[in-house]
Amino acid sequence: MPKNQVAGSLNTPVIVLVRPQLGENIGKAARAMLNFGLTELRLVTPRDGWPNPSAGPAAAGADVVLERARVYATTAEAVADCAHVHATTVRKRGVTKPVITPDEAGRQMHTLAGRHAILFGPERSGLETDDVALARNIITVPINPEFPSLNLAQAVILVAYEWSRIGREVAGGDAVLVQPNTEELLPPAPQEELDGLVAHFEKLLEQRGYFLPEARADTTYRTLRGVLTKPGWNHLEVRTLRGVLTHLGREPRE
């Protein structure tokens, strides 16, 4: 992409608020987003419904973010078109994922082709294990261990700031944020295709009793998903793997 070209969706992350509780916090998160040029907000089952009259005043003018916000029933649906999913959490919550800083996450967003989504959990409890399991990595802010508490808008503004700062760095000075030149590699497959691959594996393995005993089934499912999400398969690789699984699922030829 030429250096002066305006950045497209490849390096502009989607902010996903998972089960947010207060309209005021959604508004403040929208304000934090627009401070650094982010406008695509997705909400997963907001507790008090949407639209929320409390969000507008708290957004302090970031109405464009709220007007474009889209609501989804599940986290998986909210990130289905994204190739890179980052979960913000203080704890790993039993899921083995690479742990990165907002600085490193910002660099990935500007150098790895494909849509990026950043997950933020509910104000009171944070992301659940199943939400984190959808992510390729975990973003954790280096913070005072005696008081590791950030509100939702603070968390959003930290990540948005690092995305903006890294964008200026890779673009050079005050240039418009750009998608830098990268190797001619196919981008990772979107989450929807990856979910299909995981489901295909699960279906075949269930028939062979792989997830027994039932007491360990949930852990085994999450571990399998972790193994399959780490490589960042592109769509051709996912299609090839699906073809292999389909072939293995057939009756052997005589």
ABEGO torsion letter per residue (X at the ends): XBAABBBBAAABBBBBBBGBABAAAAAAAAAAAAAAGBABBBBBGBAAEOBBAAAAAAAGGAAAAAAABBBBABAAAAAAABABBBBBBABAGGBBBBBBBAAAAAAAAAABBEBBBBBBBBAAAEBBAAAAAABABBBBBBBBAABBBBBAAAAAAAAAAAAAAAAAAAAEEABBBBBBBBBBBBBBBBAAAAAAAAAAAAAAAAAAGAAOBAAAAAAAAAAAAAAAAAAGBBAAAAAAAAAAAAAAABBBBX
